[in-house]
Amino acid sequence: MTTLVVIPARMASSRFPGKPLAKIAGREMILRVCDQLPNFLTIVATPDQEICDCVVNAGYDAFLTRTECKTGTDRLVELSKEIYADIYINVQGDEPLIKENDLFAIDKAKKEENTCIIGTVSRMKNNTNDVKCILQKGKLIGISRVVYRQRGLYALNGEDLRLFGLAEKTERELIEITRFIQIGYPIKMVEITDTPDVNIPADIKKIEERLLCQEKLFQQ
């Protein structure tokens, strides 16, 4: 089975314009994401020619999407119509420390349960002695000692993407995966490593500090 990792990226981020080309320790963020995945077939999906040029000049593949695409998953939908794969893994372009082993786990989960969307969560650091309440519109729907944060890595196939493209985006759609929830699509969540991502410019320094620590550990 063919697995293709797709990294949607755009310059017009509301919280951090130009984020994909922001440099982390001298290298563009989008390239650092690609660098993390040497054993996967990887392509960047972007509406921006400057991102495309940066990626291609570095030896990676890029696919130029329409500017009308509203979300990263919409870019996957467009790409899937032109480039076939049995499984598409969506990786956010602001995950410069993503672990390749986590993608192997996501890929394996999708192959085992191809009728489900594979989503991802990371366990947040918290006091497991405290019991947490899960509420929906003020009503208790669950209890847990662990808190997870949703991660932007998904594994889908062509049919999943076709149905996503047919479904209309609504005001209730906080993130793309909620569109699948709204159309009743089954979603299996896989726990992955809690690596930091980049949301605002200040996060760059945190990533650089983490990279420096990793370099020091490697040298020991």
Secondary structure, 3 states (H helix, E strand, C coil): CCEEEEEECCCCCCCCCCHHHCEECCEEHHHHHHHCCCCCEEEEEECCHHHHHHHHHCCCEEEECCCCCCCHHHHHHHHHCCCCCCEEEECCCCCCCCCHHHHHHHHHHHHHCCCCEEEEEEECCCCCCCCEEEEECCEEEEEECCCEEEEEEEEECHHHHHHHHHCCCCCCCCCCHHHHHHCCCCEEEEECCCCCCCCCCHHHHHHHHHHHHHHHHHHC
